[in-house]
Amino acid sequence: MSGENRDNLLTPDEWQACETADLPPREGGVVIGIDLGGSASMTAAAFYWPKTGRLEAVATFPSQPSLIDRGQADGVAGRYVEMQDRAELTVLGDKTVPVSPWLIEVLRHVEDQPILAMTMDRWKQAELGEAIDRAGIRAPLVWRGMGFRDGGEDCDRFRRAAFDGNVKERPSLLLRSAFADAVCLRDPANNLKIGKARSMGRIDAAAATVLAVAEGARIAGRTQKKARVIWA
């Protein structure tokens, strides 16, 4: 008998409070969160600027099956096509997304920005590490677990940042859909982790966002601590 309980990562109202038409600027360096998918799931990247709270997210599917066929299989009709029309979702590769070319596209999205860190699930560390080397990426790498230890800390930091008004994203169908499906498991000790074992919910963009925002919060905390020491 499992002692785990399910809970929303954020309610729809809580997420919509993070949406704004007036995005803060890209300032102070960006943290990139990566969630690598397979043939069925999305591959997603989230971009977070800790200094201003700006958040952006993109996702990619392989080209086979088509977006409309994926939408029918996932029970979301033409939602993926609409995401593509809104420039939130792209298609790359055949039956899987090629990781190195995709990472190059991810960096092109923020090519004029200093990268504070790239944070990723260490379960895919070997595959991602090889792709990062092939792509010639030179950035601080942070590997995180998705269990109750790392995952619990990351979920808490993300939720705190969202509730404190430190996450700002333009209205995004990709992220609205991801957070609508994002469910957390809570163990008897009240620790959280994202429940990724879902048949149809595409929560990859939400997972990437949690990674990016949590690491951004840690970076911001270290920066403030250093500033206090210097001031003293």
C-alpha positions in Angstrom: 0.0 0.0 0.0 1.6 3.3 -1.1 2.0 6.1 1.3 2.2 8.7 -1.5 -0.4 11.3 -2.1 -1.0 13.4 -5.3 -1.2 17.1 -5.4 -1.1 19.9 -8.0 2.2 21.5 -8.6 0.3 24.8 -9.1 -3.4 25.3 -9.6 -4.5 26.9 -12.9 -5.3 30.2 -11.0 -1.8 30.2 -9.3 -0.1 29.7 -12.7 -2.2 32.4 -14.4 -1.1 34.8 -11.7 2.5 34.3 -13.2 1.3 35.4 -16.7 1.8 38.9 -17.8 1.7 40.8 -21.1 4.5 43.1 -19.9 7.5 40.8 -19.5 10.5 42.0 -17.5 13.7 42.4 -19.5 16.4 39.8 -20.2 18.9 41.0 -17.7 21.6 39.5 -15.4 22.2 36.2 -17.2 19.9 33.2 -17.9 19.5 29.7 -16.4 18.4 27.0 -18.8 16.4 24.0 -17.6 16.4 20.9 -19.9 14.0 18.0 -19.9 15.0 15.5 -22.6 12.1 13.4 -24.0 12.0 10.3 -26.2 9.9 9.4 -29.2 6.6 9.9 -27.5 7.3 12.7 -25.1 8.3 16.3 -25.6 11.8 17.6 -25.3 11.6 21.0 -23.6 13.8 23.9 -22.5 12.9 26.7 -20.0 14.9 30.0 -19.8 14.8 31.9 -16.5 16.4 35.2 -15.6 16.7 35.2 -11.8 17.5 39.0 -11.7 14.2 40.0 -13.3 12.0 36.8 -13.0 11.5 36.5 -16.8 10.6 33.0 -17.9 10.4 31.6 -21.5 9.8 28.0 -22.6 9.9 26.1 -25.8 9.4 22.5 -26.7 10.1 20.1 -29.6 8.6 16.9 -31.0 10.0 14.6 -33.6 8.2 14.8 -37.0 6.8 11.3 -36.9 3.9 11.0 -36.1 2.6 14.4 -37.2 1.5 17.0 -34.6 -2.2 16.6 -35.5 -1.9 12.8 -35.1 -0.1 13.2 -31.7 -2.8 15.5 -30.6 -5.5 13.0 -31.6 -3.6 10.2 -29.7 -3.2 12.4 -26.6 -6.8 13.6 -26.6 -6.0 17.3 -27.2 -7.1 17.6 -30.8 -5.3 20.4 -32.5 -3.5 21.9 -29.4 0.0 20.9 -30.6 -0.6 22.6 -34.0 -1.8 25.7 -32.2 1.4 25.7 -30.1 3.4 25.5 -33.3 1.5 28.4 -34.7 2.3 30.4 -31.5 6.0 29.6 -31.9 6.0 27.6 -28.7 6.5 24.2 -30.2 8.8 23.1 -33.0 9.5 19.9 -34.9 13.0 18.4 -35.3 14.2 15.0 -36.4 12.4 11.9 -37.6 11.3 9.5 -34.8 13.4 11.1 -32.0 14.7 14.6 -31.5 18.4 14.7 -32.2 19.9 16.0 -29.0 23.0 17.9 -30.2 21.2 19.9 -33.0 18.4 20.6 -30.6 20.8 22.0 -28.0 22.3 24.3 -30.6 18.8 25.6 -31.3 18.2 26.1 -27.6 21.4 28.2 -27.2 20.5 30.2 -30.3 17.3 31.2 -28.5 19.5 33.1 -26.0 22.7 33.6 -28.0 23.2 37.1 -26.8 22.8 36.2 -23.1 25.4 35.1 -20.5 24.4 31.6 -19.3 24.6 31.2 -15.6 23.9 27.5 -15.6 22.3 24.6 -17.5 20.4 22.3 -15.2 19.2 18.8 -16.2 17.9 15.5 -14.9 20.9 13.3 -14.1 19.0 10.2 -15.2 19.9 11.3 -18.8 23.4 12.5 -17.9 25.3 10.2 -20.2 23.2 11.0 -23.3 23.0 14.7 -22.5 26.7 15.0 -21.6 27.8 13.4 -24.9 25.5 15.7 -26.8 26.8 18.8 -24.9 30.3 17.8 -25.8 29.4 17.3 -29.5 27.6 20.7 -29.6 30.7 22.4 -28.1 28.7 23.9 -25.3 30.7 25.5 -22.5 28.5 26.4 -19.6 28.2 25.5 -15.9 26.3 22.2 -15.8 24.0 21.3 -12.8 22.7 17.7 -12.6 19.6 17.2 -10.5 17.6 14.1 -9.4 13.9 14.0 -9.8 13.2 12.0 -6.6 12.0 13.3 -3.3 15.4 14.8 -2.3 16.4 17.0 -5.2 12.9 17.0 -6.6 11.4 18.1 -3.3 13.8 21.0 -3.0 13.3 22.1 -6.6 9.5 21.9 -6.3 9.5 24.0 -3.1 11.8 26.6 -4.5 9.8 26.9 -7.7 6.5 27.2 -5.8 7.9 29.8 -3.5 9.3 31.9 -6.4 5.9 31.7 -8.2 3.9 32.7 -5.0 6.4 35.6 -4.4 5.8 37.0 -7.8 9.3 36.1 -9.1 8.2 34.1 -12.1 6.8 36.1 -15.1 5.9 34.6 -18.4 3.8 35.8 -21.3 0.5 33.8 -21.8 1.8 30.4 -23.1 -0.4 27.6 -24.2 2.6 25.3 -23.8 3.0 26.1 -20.2 -0.7 26.3 -19.4 -1.1 22.8 -20.7 2.0 21.5 -18.9 1.0 22.9 -15.5 -2.6 21.7 -15.9 -1.2 18.2 -16.2 1.7 18.5 -13.7 1.0 16.4 -10.6 3.2 16.1 -7.6 3.6 13.0 -5.4 3.8 13.7 -1.7 5.4 11.1 0.6 4.5 10.6 4.3 7.3 13.1 5.3 5.5 15.7 3.2 8.3 15.8 0.5 7.3 16.5 -3.1 8.4 15.3 -6.5 6.9 15.7 -9.9 5.0 12.6 -11.0 6.2 11.9 -14.6 4.6 8.5 -15.1 1.5 9.8 -17.0 0.3 8.3 -20.3 -0.9 11.5 -22.0 0.0 14.6 -20.0 2.9 16.4 -21.6 4.5 18.0 -18.6 8.1 18.2 -19.9 7.9 22.0 -20.2 6.8 22.2 -16.6 9.6 19.9 -15.4 12.2 22.1 -17.3 10.7 25.2 -15.7 10.9 23.8 -12.2 14.6 22.9 -12.8 15.4 26.4 -14.2 13.6 28.5 -11.6 14.9 26.4 -8.7 18.5 26.8 -9.8 17.9 30.5 -10.5 16.6 30.8 -6.9 19.7 29.2 -5.6 21.9 31.5 -7.7 20.0 34.5 -6.5 20.4 33.4 -2.9 24.1 33.0 -3.2 24.4 36.4 -4.9 22.5 38.1 -2.1 24.6 36.3 0.6 27.8 37.5 -1.1 26.5 41.1 -1.3 25.7 41.1 2.4 29.2 39.8 3.3 30.8 42.5 1.1 28.6 45.2 2.7 29.6 44.2 6.2 
